């Protein structure tokens, strides 16, 4: 079954959670001193690793929850609250600050060839918020065909993120400080609304309303 509204909702949720425009300047700070080809390799590897992480949770996330005895309703409420907190951080510009600190710490500790894995793939791209959103979306795509559609949405989201990383210099120059602040806050409001909807759906599911 092909539900265009559900697919658009999934794509919007993932894109807002992944936040490609916000990640672009952090990617630049992580790859200072690297050539354009080296940055391309880091962006490619990081995006692929993050895709496989999110795809795994999209396919098996609900099964993992079942083994732990956690209902989908409970996870929707918890995940919605987590996404709402991320939205709160985005609106008040706290998320960008935290991501930048994570990036700085990783560069000093890890060898530069490993930054595609940490911190780019984990936790900057496939962080707790993106993983939670993916598991929540997975519960809305129960059949095999629908799961394939979800994987396609994840791949599309990751392709757009990869594109943002590749043209990070241009994006950062185009948006500027003011543009990034406006876009981040706008995306934060959208994510907050989606998070509230997840909580409402979770309450309905948990209490069978």
N, C-alpha and C positions, 0 to 999 in steps of 0.2 A: 504494500500500500504506500502511495506517495502523498505525504502530507506536506505541502509547501510551507504552510504556516509554522509547522513544527520544525522544519529544517531551517527556516529563517531565524526562528527563536534560538535554535541550537548554535547557528553560526554567529549570531549577535552575542550570545552569552560567552562563547569561547573567545571571540575577538576582543570583547571588552575585558575579559579576565586576563587574556594574554597581554593586552595593551602594547601592540607593536610600536606606536609613536613614542610611548614612554620608555620602551626598552632600547630604542635606537641610540639615544645619547649615551646610555650606560654601556652599550656594546662598543661604542667608540672609545670610552674611557678604559674598557677592558683590553682593547686591542691597540693601545697607543704604541707606536714604534713598529707595528707590523705593516707589511706591504699590502696593496690592494688584493693580490692573489692569496696571501695568507689570511686576510680577513674573510675572503670568500670561502676558503676551506674551513675556517672556524665556524662561520655562519651555517655552512652546509652540514657539517658534522653535528653541531649543536641542535639544529632544527630536526634532523633525522632521529637523533637519540630521543629528543623530547616527543616526537611523533610516536615512536614505539612505546614510550612510557605511557602516554595518554591512551594509545590504542589498547594496551594491555588492560588498563583500568576500565576502558569502555566495554571491553569484552567480558572481563572476569570480575569487575568490581562488585557487582551485585552478589556473585557467588561467594566472594570473600566476606561480604557482609553477612550472608547467610550462615557461613561457618562460625562467625563470631556471635551469631544470635542477634544481629542488629536489623531491625525492620527498615524497609525503604522509607517509610514515613518518618521514622526517627532520624535517619540520615539526611533526608530532605530538609528537616527543620535545622539540624546541626549545620549542614552545608550552606543553607540559606543564611544562617546567622554569620557564618564565616565569610561568605561572599559580601554580606552587608558590611562587615567590618572592613573588608578590603575597599569597598566603595567609599566608606567613611574616610579611610586613609587617602584615597585618591582625591576626594573633594577638598580635603584640608592639606593636601600635598605632603602627607607623611609617608606614603608608600614609596615615592620616588627617592626620598631621603634614605629609607631603609634599604632599598635596592642598591643604591650607590655605595652604602657602607659595606654591604655584602660583597659587591664587586671589588672594592678596594682591599678587603681582607683576603679574598681569594688570590688576587694577583701577587700579594707578598708571600703567600704560603705555598702555592702550587706552581709547578713549572708551567711556562706559558703555553706549551703544546697541549696541556690538559684543560685549558680554560673552556674548551668547547663542551666538556663533560660537566665540570664544576668551575664556576657557578652558572655558566650559560644555560645548559640543558636543565640542570638541577642546581639551585631552586628558582632561577630567574624566569625560565620559560615554563617548565612543568613543575610549578610550585604547588603548595597545598591548595591554593584557590583553584587553579586549573584542574588539578586532580579531582577535587571535590565536585567541581562543575561537570567534569566528564562522567563521573559515577552517577551523578544526579540525572544527567541527560540520558545515560545508558538505560535507566529505568523507564524512560519514555519511549525507548526503541527496543521492545522485547523480542520481536521475531528476527530470524536470520537476515532477511532482506532489509529490515529496518536497521539492523546493526551495521550492515554494509553501507547503508546510507549515512549513518553516523560516522563511520570511518572516513567516508568521502568528505564529510563536513570538517572533520578534524584535519584531514590532509589539506583541504582548501584553506583552512585557518592557518595552518603551519606554512603553506606556500606564501600567503600574504605576509606572515611574520618574517619569513626568509627574505622576501622582497624588501621589506622595511629595513632589515639588517644590511642587505647589500647596498641599498641607497641611503644608508644611515646619515652620511655626511650631508647629502642634499636635503633630507627630511629635517635634520636638526637646523640647518642653515635657513630653510624655508619657514619653519614654524617659529623659530626664535623662542626666547623665554616666555613672552606673552602668549604666543600661539600654543605652546606646550601646556601652559597653565590653564588656558581656556578649554582646550581639547580634553585634558585629563579630568577636569571638573565635570564636563559634559558627559564623558564616558562613565564617571563615577555615579552620576545621577541615574543613568540608564541601568547600570549594574545594581544599584540599590533597589530600583523598581523590580528587576528580575529576581533579586534575592528575596524580597518580600513575597513575590509570587511563589517561590520555592517553599517558603515557610507556610504559606496558606495551603498549598497542595499537600505538604507534609502533615499538617494538622488534620486536614480532611481525610487523608489516608490512615493516619494513626488512630483517629477516633471514628473512622468510617461514617463521616458526615455526608 
